[in-house]
Amino acid sequence: MKDRIPFACPLDCFDACRLVAVVADGRVTAIQGDPAHPLTRGKACTKGKKLRARLDHPDRLRQPMRRSKAGWEPVSWDAAIDEMARHFDQACRRWDSRAILYYADSGYGGVLKSVDRMFFDHLGGVTLPRGSLCWAAGIAGQRYDFGDTRGHAPHDIARARTVLVWGRNPMETSPHLIPILKTVRERGGKVVVIDPLRTATAAWADGHMAIRPGTDGALALGMARHLVDTGRIDRGFIDRHTLGFRRFRESLANFDLDAAAAATGIPGKAIAALAGRYADQRPAGIIIGYGLQRYANGGETVRCIDALAALTGQIGISGGGANYANRSIRRRLNPDVLGGARHAVRRRSFPLARMARFLQTAQDPPVEVMMIAKANPLVQMPDVDHLRRAFARVPFKVVVDLFMTDTARTADLVLPATHILEEEDLVCSSMFSPYLNHSPRIVAPPPGVIGEYELFQRLARRMGCEHFPAVSPEAFLQQTAGPLMEALGITWEALRQKPVRIPGDDIPWADGHFATPSGQYEFYSARAEADGHAPLPVFIPPAGPDRNYPLRLLTTHYRHALHSQHFMDRRDPPQVRLHPEEAQARGLRSGNAVRLQSAQGALAATIVVTPRIPPGIAQVYQGWWHHSGAVNVLTADALSTMGENAAYFETFCQVRAL
């Protein structure tokens, strides 16, 4: 007899899928999509299905491991917690709690493991990263414009007559958006993709604008100038709901179609046609991807795109919007149910993408102890060779993970983590899906594995954190969701039964009230100016190549993995994709072994020659571990000018035959 038990996918991607575990004799035998979920509707991607393989993988960590002179040796949880407590206490006594660095990222999208941050707050506050490897530049830009980052509900996007998919490839990163875009087309609408690469989504769409990398802001401003010149702007919306339009219009003086074409590589007639389609075939929505803000100018680019939406009154209407992320669910969960924030009196921060620089220069106090969870920075961080050397300077390191990752191998103590199927949790997306999903415990963790929630409770007791509450995991989840359940008038039992859609944010800014200081959409942001940025949306040209490194390196997402989580068994080298002209100039053919070289390092790969990659670009999927070849040995630790986002796409390289 097989049981079918719904649960939530913990991968922190756009869709936050609802899945079904098929259980027989106490073992999970398969993972399928849940047909009852109103958004994901039974469709499960490869990444979600791989959760079963990760659950039972022979290389999964099943007990704490400590580094010794002879190699790795297993230790008990009591011994591991004693050792952690001793090093934490020594660092605090010698310096203060800021001598401890804690880094947790998005390797797990559930709520329960967020107890980690609360523990370190109760410890007095530690050193934490700021900025992001992923999306911080765009969030910073939208906060200047709107005051917050909100997106339309998926079913509302389907009401658009025009959709611009700008710098995003949902065929590979957000498959449940594709049926919504198909609905737009079935109703007579058009979908246009703006992307330097001929992605799977670009090939499927009604149109593809093959833009020059890093020039998306120029395209948005060129479209805006054309619409102002042709009188196709929404003066009613502008007059009632925006601040600084006159100054924005004046700033467009030098951005006619010829200037936009020169910057973007897109003909002026095509820019005019796209602008006309966007303004005339309403409602028109923009879906903004993360790729276009992985340049130094990323935040400014998103501000330029936002301005295009505001200029045409496509804000606050059904089917419209400048949709970058949607943090409305996370915002309504109680972020501090254990009351740790009031104890965090000594926090210190540093730009995440420059962790290596920080570790090598931090003083008063230096970093004595580092703990990492839900992340694999020695694969995902830029300039990882530099970071690996910086890690060696830290006297004591702890990593929590399911597997012995490249990061875990550098630690002094490695602790096994629980799988989503092994403990109860709440899961939601901060990017696209408006549903909050309950996920039950389906199987017990392997003997010798405890969850992070229990780990931090035991560590708090061991270190004498007397104010750290000893509530159960279920009570923690109920308290976290308490404000949201109260607002929706639902019970905990109701939340456990089925996903809950969060109402009220289907059409952001529909009431015309924005979260900016003025309460209006701000073309001109005094807050941005005070922070040292241009107050108006501006196009900052991206950096260009030089003679030694003539190819811009684009490190995009692989469709069958979320960052580095699914590469335990991959032994094949990464592939670099080049345009036929670039390959011919180097005497290369598909299948050749090549060496990629940048100012930061070198990588062995195999070549794929394809016209889907334009000249001047080398494209490599990210996520491969070091035993195959981690592409971030090549990337520079450049930062976006706003948001302190990792500007991965500011790296240039050369490709040569091995």
C-alpha positions as CSV (number, residue, x, y, z in Angstrom):
1,M,0.0,0.0,0.0
2,K,1.4,3.4,-1.0
3,D,0.6,6.7,0.6
4,R,0.7,10.0,-1.3
5,I,1.6,12.8,1.1
6,P,1.7,16.4,-0.1
7,F,4.7,18.6,0.9
8,A,6.4,21.8,-0.2
9,C,9.6,22.1,-2.2
10,P,12.2,24.0,-0.2
11,L,14.3,25.1,-3.2
12,D,14.4,28.9,-3.1
13,C,13.3,29.4,-6.7
14,F,10.4,31.3,-8.2
15,D,7.6,28.8,-8.0
16,A,7.7,27.3,-4.5
17,C,6.1,24.1,-5.9
18,R,3.7,21.8,-4.0
19,L,4.9,18.2,-4.4
20,V,3.7,14.7,-3.4
21,A,5.9,12.1,-1.8
22,V,4.9,8.5,-2.6
23,V,5.7,6.5,0.5
24,A,5.8,2.7,0.8
25,D,7.0,0.7,3.8
26,G,8.2,3.9,5.5
27,R,10.4,4.9,2.5
28,V,9.9,7.6,-0.1
29,T,9.8,5.9,-3.4
30,A,9.0,8.7,-5.8
31,I,8.3,12.5,-5.9
32,Q,5.6,13.9,-8.2
33,G,3.8,17.2,-8.7
34,D,0.7,17.9,-6.7
35,P,-2.3,18.3,-9.1
36,A,-4.3,20.1,-6.4
37,H,-2.0,23.1,-6.2
38,P,-3.6,26.0,-8.0
39,L,-0.3,27.4,-9.4
40,T,2.0,24.4,-10.0
41,R,-0.9,22.0,-11.0
42,G,1.0,18.7,-10.8
43,K,4.0,19.8,-12.8
44,A,7.3,19.1,-11.1
45,C,10.7,20.1,-12.5
46,T,13.8,17.9,-12.5
47,K,15.2,19.8,-9.5
48,G,12.1,19.0,-7.3
49,K,12.1,15.4,-8.3
50,K,15.8,15.1,-7.3
51,L,14.8,15.7,-3.7
52,R,14.3,12.0,-3.4
53,A,17.9,11.2,-4.6
54,R,19.3,13.7,-2.1
55,L,17.3,12.1,0.7
56,D,18.8,8.7,0.2
57,H,22.1,9.5,-1.4
58,P,25.0,7.3,-0.2
59,D,27.2,10.3,0.2
60,R,24.8,12.2,2.4
61,L,26.3,13.2,5.8
62,R,24.8,11.2,8.6
63,Q,26.8,12.3,11.7
64,P,29.0,15.2,12.8
65,M,32.5,15.0,11.4
66,R,35.6,16.7,12.9
67,R,38.9,17.3,11.2
68,S,41.9,15.7,12.7
69,K,45.5,15.1,11.7
70,A,44.5,11.7,10.4
71,G,41.5,13.1,8.4
72,W,37.8,13.2,9.2
73,E,36.6,11.5,12.3
74,P,33.0,11.1,13.5
75,V,32.0,12.7,16.8
76,S,28.9,12.8,18.9
77,W,26.5,15.7,18.8
78,D,27.3,16.4,22.5
79,A,31.0,16.6,21.6
80,A,30.3,18.8,18.5
81,I,28.1,21.2,20.4
82,D,30.7,21.4,23.2
83,E,33.4,22.3,20.7
84,M,31.3,24.9,19.1
85,A,30.3,26.4,22.4
86,R,34.0,26.5,23.5
87,H,35.2,28.3,20.4
88,F,32.2,30.7,20.4
89,D,32.8,31.5,24.0
90,Q,36.6,32.0,23.6
91,A,36.0,34.4,20.7
92,C,33.5,36.4,22.7
93,R,35.7,36.6,25.7
94,R,38.8,37.5,23.8
95,W,37.1,40.1,21.6
96,D,33.3,40.2,21.5
97,S,30.6,38.4,19.6
98,R,31.5,40.2,16.4
99,A,34.5,37.9,16.2
100,I,32.0,35.3,15.0
101,L,30.9,35.5,11.3
102,Y,27.7,33.7,10.3
103,Y,26.7,33.3,6.7
104,A,23.4,31.5,5.7
105,D,21.9,32.0,2.3
106,S,19.1,30.5,0.2
107,G,20.0,26.8,0.0
108,Y,16.8,26.0,1.8
109,G,13.6,28.1,1.5
110,G,11.7,26.9,4.6
111,V,11.0,29.0,7.8
112,L,12.2,26.6,10.5
113,K,15.9,26.9,9.8
114,S,15.6,30.7,10.2
115,V,16.1,30.0,13.9
116,D,19.8,30.4,13.2
117,R,19.8,34.2,12.9
118,M,17.8,34.4,16.1
119,F,20.4,32.4,18.0
120,F,23.2,34.7,16.9
121,D,21.0,37.7,17.9
122,H,20.6,36.2,21.3
123,L,24.4,35.8,21.4
124,G,24.7,39.6,21.2
125,G,24.9,40.1,17.5
126,V,27.7,38.8,15.2
127,T,29.3,39.7,11.9
128,L,26.8,39.2,9.0
129,P,27.0,39.8,5.3
130,R,25.0,42.5,3.5
131,G,24.0,42.8,-0.1
132,S,23.5,39.6,-2.1
133,L,24.8,37.3,-4.7
134,C,21.4,37.2,-6.4
135,W,19.1,40.2,-6.5
136,A,20.0,43.1,-4.2
137,A,20.7,45.6,-6.9
138,G,17.2,45.3,-8.4
139,I,15.6,45.4,-4.9
140,A,17.6,48.6,-4.1
141,G,16.4,50.2,-7.4
142,Q,12.7,49.3,-6.8
143,R,12.8,50.6,-3.2
144,Y,13.9,54.0,-4.5
145,D,11.1,54.0,-7.1
146,F,8.2,52.3,-5.3
147,G,9.4,52.2,-1.7
148,D,9.1,48.4,-1.7
149,T,9.4,45.3,-4.0
150,R,6.1,43.8,-5.0
151,G,4.9,41.8,-7.9
152,H,1.6,40.9,-9.6
153,A,-0.1,37.6,-8.7
154,P,0.5,35.0,-11.4
155,H,-3.2,34.9,-12.5
156,D,-3.1,38.6,-13.0
157,I,-0.1,38.5,-15.3
158,A,-2.2,36.3,-17.6
159,R,-4.5,39.3,-18.2
160,A,-1.8,41.3,-20.1
161,R,-2.0,41.9,-23.8
162,T,1.8,42.5,-23.9
163,V,4.4,41.0,-21.8
164,L,8.1,41.9,-21.9
165,V,10.2,39.1,-20.4
166,W,13.3,41.2,-19.7
167,G,16.5,39.3,-18.8
168,R,14.8,36.2,-17.6
169,N,14.5,32.6,-19.0
170,P,11.4,31.0,-17.4
171,M,11.6,28.0,-19.6
172,E,14.6,27.0,-17.5
173,T,14.2,28.8,-14.2
174,S,10.5,29.3,-13.7
175,P,8.5,26.7,-15.7
176,H,5.2,27.5,-14.1
177,L,5.3,30.9,-15.6
178,I,5.2,29.4,-19.1
179,P,1.5,28.3,-18.9
180,I,0.6,31.9,-17.9
181,L,2.5,33.3,-20.8
182,K,0.8,30.8,-23.1
183,T,-2.5,32.1,-21.8
184,V,-1.5,35.6,-22.8
185,R,-0.7,34.4,-26.3
186,E,-3.9,32.3,-26.6
187,R,-5.9,35.5,-25.8
188,G,-4.2,37.3,-28.7
189,G,-1.4,38.9,-26.7
190,K,2.3,39.0,-27.5
191,V,5.3,37.9,-25.5
192,V,8.7,39.6,-26.3
193,V,12.0,38.5,-24.7
194,I,14.8,40.9,-24.2
195,D,18.1,39.0,-23.7
196,P,21.6,38.9,-25.1
197,L,21.2,35.1,-25.6
198,R,18.9,33.2,-27.8
199,T,17.5,31.3,-24.8
200,A,14.8,28.6,-24.9
201,T,12.3,31.3,-23.9
202,A,13.5,33.7,-26.6
203,A,13.1,31.0,-29.2
204,W,9.6,30.3,-28.1
205,A,8.3,33.9,-27.7
206,D,6.7,36.1,-30.3
207,G,9.8,38.3,-30.5
208,H,13.4,38.5,-29.3
209,M,15.4,41.6,-28.8
210,A,19.1,40.4,-28.8
211,I,20.4,43.3,-26.7
212,R,24.1,44.1,-26.1
213,P,24.9,42.9,-22.5
214,G,24.5,45.5,-19.8
215,T,22.7,48.0,-22.0
216,D,19.1,47.3,-20.9
217,G,18.9,50.7,-19.2
218,A,19.7,52.4,-22.5
219,L,16.9,50.4,-24.2
220,A,14.3,51.4,-21.5
221,L,15.3,55.1,-21.7
222,G,15.3,55.0,-25.5
223,M,11.8,53.6,-25.4
224,A,10.8,56.2,-22.9
225,R,12.1,59.1,-25.0
226,H,10.2,57.8,-28.1
227,L,7.0,57.6,-26.1
228,V,7.4,61.1,-24.8
229,D,8.1,62.4,-28.3
230,T,5.1,60.7,-29.7
231,G,2.7,61.6,-26.9
232,R,2.0,58.1,-25.8
233,I,2.4,58.6,-22.1
234,D,-0.3,58.5,-19.3
235,R,-0.5,62.1,-18.1
236,G,-3.3,61.2,-15.7
237,F,-1.2,58.7,-13.8
238,I,1.9,60.9,-14.0
239,D,0.1,64.0,-12.6
240,R,-1.7,62.1,-9.8
241,H,0.8,59.5,-8.7
242,T,4.4,60.4,-9.6
243,L,7.1,62.8,-8.4
244,G,9.8,64.3,-10.6
245,F,8.4,63.6,-14.1
246,R,9.6,67.0,-15.5
247,R,13.2,66.4,-14.5
248,F,13.0,62.8,-15.8
249,R,11.7,64.1,-19.2
250,E,14.5,66.6,-19.4
251,S,17.0,63.9,-18.6
252,L,15.9,62.1,-21.8
253,A,17.2,64.9,-24.1
254,N,20.2,62.9,-25.3
255,F,18.4,59.5,-25.5
256,D,16.8,59.5,-28.9
257,L,16.4,56.3,-30.9
258,D,19.8,56.7,-32.6
259,A,21.5,57.0,-29.2
260,A,19.6,54.0,-27.9
261,A,20.4,51.9,-31.0
262,A,24.1,52.8,-30.7
263,A,24.2,51.6,-27.1
264,T,22.1,48.5,-27.4
265,G,22.9,47.2,-30.9
266,I,19.1,47.1,-31.6
267,P,18.0,49.1,-34.7
268,G,16.1,52.3,-33.9
269,K,13.0,51.1,-35.8
270,A,12.8,48.0,-33.7
271,I,13.1,50.0,-30.5
272,A,10.3,52.3,-31.7
273,A,8.1,49.3,-32.6
274,L,8.7,47.7,-29.2
275,A,7.9,51.0,-27.4
276,G,4.7,51.4,-29.5
277,R,3.6,47.8,-28.8
278,Y,4.2,48.3,-25.0
279,A,2.4,51.6,-24.8
280,D,-0.5,50.9,-27.2
281,Q,-1.4,47.2,-26.6
282,R,-2.4,47.6,-22.9
283,P,-2.3,46.3,-20.3
284,A,1.4,45.5,-20.7
285,G,3.5,43.9,-18.0
286,I,7.2,43.6,-17.6
287,I,8.8,40.5,-16.0
288,I,12.3,41.5,-14.9
289,G,14.9,38.8,-14.5
290,Y,18.0,38.8,-12.3
291,G,20.5,38.5,-15.1
292,L,20.2,42.1,-16.2
293,Q,21.1,43.4,-12.8
294,R,24.3,41.4,-12.4
295,Y,26.3,44.2,-13.8
296,A,27.7,47.2,-11.9
297,N,24.8,49.3,-13.3
298,G,22.2,46.7,-12.3
299,G,20.2,48.9,-9.9
300,E,20.1,51.8,-12.3
301,T,18.9,49.4,-15.0
302,V,16.0,48.3,-13.0
303,R,15.1,51.9,-12.2
304,C,15.1,52.7,-15.9
305,I,12.7,49.8,-16.6
306,D,10.5,50.9,-13.7
307,A,10.3,54.4,-15.1
308,L,9.1,53.0,-18.5
309,A,6.2,51.3,-16.7
310,A,5.3,54.5,-14.7
311,L,5.6,56.7,-17.7
312,T,2.8,54.7,-19.5
313,G,0.6,54.3,-16.4
314,Q,1.2,50.5,-16.3
315,I,1.5,50.6,-12.6
316,G,-1.4,49.6,-10.3
317,I,-3.5,48.1,-13.1
318,S,-4.4,44.5,-13.8
319,G,-2.0,42.9,-16.3
320,G,0.7,45.5,-15.8
321,G,3.5,46.2,-13.4
322,A,7.3,46.0,-13.3
323,N,7.5,42.6,-11.7
324,Y,11.0,41.9,-10.3
325,A,10.2,40.1,-7.0
326,N,7.3,39.7,-4.5
327,R,8.2,39.8,-0.8
328,S,4.6,40.2,0.4
329,I,4.4,36.8,2.2
330,R,7.7,37.0,3.9
331,R,6.9,40.5,5.0
332,R,3.8,39.3,6.8
333,L,5.5,36.5,8.7
334,N,6.7,37.4,12.2
335,P,10.5,37.7,11.7
336,D,11.5,37.6,15.3
337,V,9.2,35.2,17.2
338,L,12.0,34.3,19.6
339,G,12.8,38.0,20.5
340,G,16.4,38.0,19.6
341,A,16.7,41.3,17.9
342,R,16.7,43.3,21.1
343,H,19.8,41.4,22.3
344,A,21.8,42.0,19.1
345,V,23.7,45.1,20.2
346,R,27.0,44.5,18.4
347,R,26.3,43.6,14.8
348,R,28.9,44.2,12.1
349,S,28.4,43.7,8.4
350,F,30.4,43.5,5.2
351,P,29.6,43.2,1.4
352,L,28.8,39.5,0.8
353,A,30.5,39.3,-2.6
354,R,33.7,40.6,-1.0
355,M,33.9,38.1,1.8
356,A,37.5,37.3,0.9
357,R,38.6,40.9,1.2
358,F,36.8,41.2,4.5
359,L,38.3,38.1,6.0
360,Q,41.8,39.1,5.1
361,T,41.5,42.7,6.5
362,A,39.0,42.5,9.4
363,Q,40.4,43.9,12.6
364,D,39.1,44.9,16.0
365,P,38.0,42.2,16.1
366,P,39.3,39.8,13.5
367,V,37.1,36.8,12.5
368,E,38.0,34.0,14.9
369,V,35.1,31.7,14.2
370,M,33.0,31.3,11.1
371,M,29.8,29.2,10.7
372,I,28.1,28.6,7.3
373,A,24.7,27.0,6.6
374,K,22.4,26.8,3.6
375,A,25.2,27.9,1.3
376,N,28.3,26.7,-0.6
377,P,30.3,29.9,-1.0
378,L,33.5,28.2,-2.3
379,V,31.5,27.4,-5.4
380,Q,29.0,30.2,-5.6
381,M,31.0,33.2,-4.5
382,P,33.0,35.3,-7.1
383,D,36.8,34.9,-7.1
384,V,36.6,31.6,-5.1
385,D,40.4,31.0,-5.2
386,H,40.9,34.3,-3.3
387,L,38.1,33.3,-0.9
388,R,39.7,29.8,-0.3
389,R,42.9,31.5,0.8
390,A,41.0,33.8,3.0
391,F,39.1,30.9,4.6
392,A,42.5,29.5,5.7
393,R,43.0,32.5,7.9
394,V,40.0,31.8,10.1
395,P,41.0,29.6,13.1
396,F,37.8,27.6,13.5
397,K,35.1,27.0,10.9
398,V,31.7,25.1,11.1
399,V,29.6,24.1,8.1
400,V,26.1,22.6,8.2
401,D,25.0,20.8,5.1
402,L,23.6,17.6,3.6
403,F,26.8,16.8,1.8
404,M,30.5,17.3,2.0
405,T,30.6,20.3,-0.3
406,D,33.7,22.1,-1.4
407,T,33.0,24.6,1.4
408,A,32.5,21.8,4.0
409,R,35.8,20.3,3.1
410,T,37.6,23.4,4.4
411,A,35.8,23.3,7.8
412,D,37.0,22.1,11.1
413,L,33.6,20.7,12.1
414,V,30.9,19.6,9.6
415,L,27.4,19.0,10.8
416,P,24.7,17.0,8.9
417,A,21.4,18.8,8.1
418,T,17.9,17.5,7.9
419,H,16.0,17.1,4.6
420,I,12.6,18.9,4.0
421,L,10.9,15.5,4.2
422,E,12.3,14.9,7.7
423,E,10.7,17.8,9.6
424,E,7.6,20.0,9.5
425,D,8.0,23.4,8.0
426,L,6.4,26.4,6.1
427,V,7.6,27.3,2.7
428,C,6.9,30.3,0.5
429,S,8.5,32.2,-2.4
430,S,9.7,35.7,-2.2
431,M,9.8,36.1,-5.9
432,F,6.7,34.8,-7.7
433,S,4.3,32.4,-6.1
434,P,1.7,34.0,-3.8
435,Y,1.1,30.8,-1.8
436,L,2.2,29.8,1.7
437,N,2.7,26.0,1.9
438,H,2.7,23.8,4.9
439,S,5.1,20.8,4.7
440,P,4.7,17.9,7.1
441,R,7.3,15.5,8.4
442,I,7.0,12.5,6.2
443,V,10.0,10.3,7.3
444,A,12.3,10.3,10.2
445,P,15.9,11.6,9.7
446,P,18.7,9.0,9.7
447,P,20.0,8.0,13.1
448,G,22.6,10.5,14.1
449,V,21.0,13.5,12.3
450,I,19.2,16.3,14.1
451,G,17.7,19.5,12.6
452,E,19.2,22.9,13.0
453,Y,16.3,23.9,15.2
454,E,17.3,21.4,17.8
455,L,21.0,22.2,17.2
456,F,20.6,25.9,18.1
457,Q,18.4,25.2,21.0
458,R,21.0,22.8,22.5
459,L,23.8,25.2,21.7
460,A,21.8,28.0,23.4
461,R,21.4,25.9,26.5
462,R,25.1,24.9,26.5
463,M,26.2,28.6,26.2
464,G,23.7,29.8,28.9
465,C,21.6,32.0,26.6
466,E,18.9,32.1,29.3
467,H,16.4,34.2,27.2
468,F,16.4,31.8,24.3
469,P,12.9,30.3,24.3
470,A,12.5,26.5,24.5
471,V,9.4,26.3,22.3
472,S,8.7,23.3,20.1
473,P,9.3,23.5,16.3
474,E,5.5,23.4,15.7
475,A,5.0,26.3,18.2
476,F,7.8,28.2,16.5
477,L,6.1,27.8,13.1
478,Q,2.7,28.7,14.6
479,Q,4.1,31.9,16.2
480,T,5.9,32.8,13.0
481,A,2.7,32.5,10.9
482,G,0.5,33.9,13.7
483,P,0.1,37.5,12.4
484,L,-0.7,36.2,8.9
485,M,-3.2,33.6,10.1
486,E,-4.9,36.2,12.2
487,A,-5.1,38.7,9.3
488,L,-6.6,36.0,7.1
489,G,-8.9,34.5,9.7
490,I,-7.6,31.0,9.4
491,T,-6.4,28.4,11.9
492,W,-3.2,26.4,12.0
493,E,-5.1,23.3,11.1
494,A,-6.5,25.1,8.0
495,L,-3.0,26.1,7.0
496,R,-1.9,22.5,7.3
497,Q,-4.6,21.2,5.1
498,K,-3.9,23.2,1.9
499,P,-1.8,26.1,0.5
500,V,-3.0,29.5,1.4
501,R,-3.0,32.3,-1.2
502,I,-2.2,35.7,0.3
503,P,-4.8,38.2,-0.9
504,G,-4.5,41.9,-1.2
505,D,-1.3,42.1,-3.3
506,D,-2.6,40.7,-6.6
507,I,-2.2,44.1,-8.2
508,P,0.5,46.1,-6.3
509,W,0.0,49.8,-5.9
510,A,-3.6,49.7,-7.1
511,D,-4.7,52.3,-4.6
512,G,-2.1,54.8,-5.9
513,H,-0.3,54.9,-2.6
514,F,3.4,54.0,-2.7
515,A,5.8,53.2,0.1
516,T,8.2,56.0,-0.8
517,P,8.8,59.1,1.4
518,S,6.5,61.1,-0.8
519,G,3.8,58.4,-1.1
520,Q,4.2,58.7,-4.9
521,Y,6.1,56.8,-7.5
522,E,9.5,58.6,-7.6
523,F,11.1,59.3,-10.9
524,Y,13.3,61.6,-8.8
525,S,14.4,60.0,-5.6
526,A,15.9,62.2,-2.9
527,R,16.7,59.1,-1.0
528,A,18.8,57.7,-3.8
529,E,20.6,61.1,-4.0
530,A,21.3,61.0,-0.3
531,D,22.7,57.5,-0.7
532,G,25.2,58.8,-3.3
533,H,23.3,57.6,-6.4
534,A,21.8,59.6,-9.3
535,P,18.4,60.8,-8.2
536,L,16.9,60.0,-11.6
537,P,17.1,56.7,-13.6
538,V,20.3,56.8,-15.6
539,F,22.1,54.6,-18.0
540,I,25.7,53.9,-16.9
541,P,27.5,52.1,-19.8
542,P,28.9,48.7,-18.7
543,A,32.7,48.0,-18.6
544,G,34.1,46.7,-21.8
545,P,36.7,44.0,-22.7
546,D,40.4,44.5,-23.3
547,R,43.0,43.0,-25.6
548,N,43.9,40.2,-23.1
549,Y,40.3,39.2,-22.2
550,P,38.0,40.0,-25.1
551,L,35.0,37.9,-24.2
552,R,32.4,38.9,-21.6
553,L,31.7,35.9,-19.4
554,L,28.0,35.2,-18.6
555,T,27.5,32.6,-15.9
556,T,23.8,31.6,-16.2
557,H,21.6,29.1,-14.4
558,Y,21.5,25.5,-15.4
559,R,17.9,24.2,-15.8
560,H,18.4,21.0,-13.9
561,A,20.0,22.5,-10.8
562,L,19.6,25.3,-8.3
563,H,23.0,26.8,-8.0
564,S,25.4,24.1,-6.8
565,Q,22.9,21.8,-4.9
566,H,22.6,19.1,-7.6
567,F,26.2,18.5,-8.6
568,M,27.4,15.9,-6.0
569,D,27.8,13.3,-8.8
570,R,28.7,15.4,-11.8
571,R,32.2,14.6,-13.0
572,D,31.9,16.1,-16.5
573,P,33.7,19.4,-17.1
574,P,31.6,22.5,-17.7
575,Q,30.9,23.6,-21.2
576,V,31.6,27.0,-22.6
577,R,29.3,28.2,-25.4
578,L,30.7,30.4,-28.2
579,H,29.4,32.0,-31.4
580,P,30.7,30.3,-34.6
581,E,32.7,33.4,-35.5
582,E,34.5,33.4,-32.1
583,A,35.2,29.7,-32.4
584,Q,36.5,29.9,-36.0
585,A,38.8,32.8,-35.0
586,R,40.4,30.5,-32.4
587,G,40.4,27.3,-34.6
588,L,37.9,25.6,-32.3
589,R,35.1,23.1,-32.9
590,S,32.4,21.7,-30.7
591,G,33.8,19.1,-28.3
592,N,37.3,20.6,-28.2
593,A,38.9,20.8,-24.8
594,V,39.7,24.4,-24.0
595,R,41.1,26.6,-21.2
596,L,39.2,29.7,-20.1
597,Q,41.4,32.4,-18.6
598,S,40.5,35.6,-16.7
599,A,42.4,38.0,-14.5
600,Q,41.2,35.9,-11.5
601,G,42.0,32.3,-12.6
602,A,41.7,29.5,-15.2
603,L,39.2,26.8,-15.9
604,A,39.2,23.7,-18.2
605,A,36.0,23.1,-20.2
606,T,34.7,21.7,-23.4
607,I,33.5,23.9,-26.3
608,V,30.0,24.1,-27.7
609,V,29.7,26.2,-30.8
610,T,26.2,27.7,-31.3
611,P,24.7,30.8,-33.0
612,R,22.4,31.2,-29.9
613,I,25.4,33.0,-28.3
614,P,26.3,36.3,-29.9
615,P,29.8,37.3,-30.7
616,G,31.8,38.7,-27.9
617,I,30.3,36.4,-25.2
618,A,31.4,33.2,-23.5
619,Q,28.5,31.6,-21.7
620,V,29.1,29.0,-18.9
621,Y,26.5,27.5,-16.6
622,Q,27.3,28.0,-13.0
623,G,27.0,25.4,-10.2
624,W,29.7,22.8,-11.1
625,W,31.8,21.8,-8.1
626,H,35.6,22.0,-8.0
627,H,36.1,18.3,-8.9
628,S,34.6,19.2,-12.3
629,G,35.4,22.8,-12.6
630,A,33.8,25.7,-10.7
631,V,33.3,28.7,-13.0
632,N,33.6,31.2,-10.2
633,V,37.4,30.7,-10.2
634,L,37.1,33.1,-13.1
635,T,34.7,35.8,-11.9
636,A,35.7,39.1,-10.3
637,D,34.3,40.3,-7.0
638,A,32.8,43.4,-8.6
639,L,29.8,45.1,-6.9
640,S,26.8,46.8,-8.3
641,T,26.8,50.6,-7.5
642,M,23.6,50.2,-5.5
643,G,22.5,47.3,-3.3
644,E,26.0,45.7,-3.1
645,N,25.0,42.9,-5.4
646,A,27.6,40.6,-6.9
647,A,28.3,41.9,-10.5
648,Y,29.3,38.6,-11.9
649,F,28.8,39.7,-15.5
650,E,31.6,42.3,-15.2
651,T,34.1,39.5,-15.8
652,F,36.0,39.1,-19.1
653,C,37.9,36.1,-20.3
654,Q,39.8,34.5,-23.1
655,V,39.2,31.0,-24.6
656,R,42.0,28.9,-26.0
657,A,42.5,25.3,-27.1
658,L,44.2,23.2,-24.4
